[in-house]
Amino acid sequence: MPQDEVEFKYLLTEEQFELLCQALGTPERTRELTNRYFTVEGGSERRDWVLRLRLQGGQRELTLKVGSRTSTGLFQSVEFNHKVHSSSPEDWEQTEPLREFRRRISEAPLEFQGESRTTRMVFAAPIEVGEKWELDRVVLPGGAGFFELEVETAVPEECDLENQRERLLLWLKERGIEPEPSEKTKYARFLSALQS
């Protein structure tokens, strides 16, 4: 089943990241994630999608995300997820993410692009904006990295996004943190790292 995802995303300096960790306290859990990205042979003119295999421990989850940034620091997408037993694209053809990929994006063979690594700390939301706040430390190809706060919230029909954004930024500012809104997805940053 597809899932609608609406997220606030803010880039943090390392100092802001450490301040926010202190302000949020002990994480509910920490996850070590490897994200492997795929494209199609010959590339695609569409830029609003990502096909990702996420490895965590012994588990593998294939995800197709279709969507993009809708306003400063706010991203909206529809997600198709499926746990898979293989890292080989030949074994994914009957999964929902790949069926939707074939229907929406391309019939061309898949091609592995590379991977990034994320340490994700998950915290209970300290205010009524989203349910969980995720702090990510991401290492891109070549060793460069960045820090990001992600706050998943309800779909726009169910909440006032501008009010939520204001409350989120006020809470951060009161703790001495004024982050930069993310203008790119993690995948776009991954692609930039590949090209540099």
Summary of the structure (lengths in Angstrom):
residues: 196
radius of gyration: 17.0
end to end distance: 36.7
largest distance: 50.4
contacts: 560
relative contact order: 0.24
helix: 26%
strand: 45%
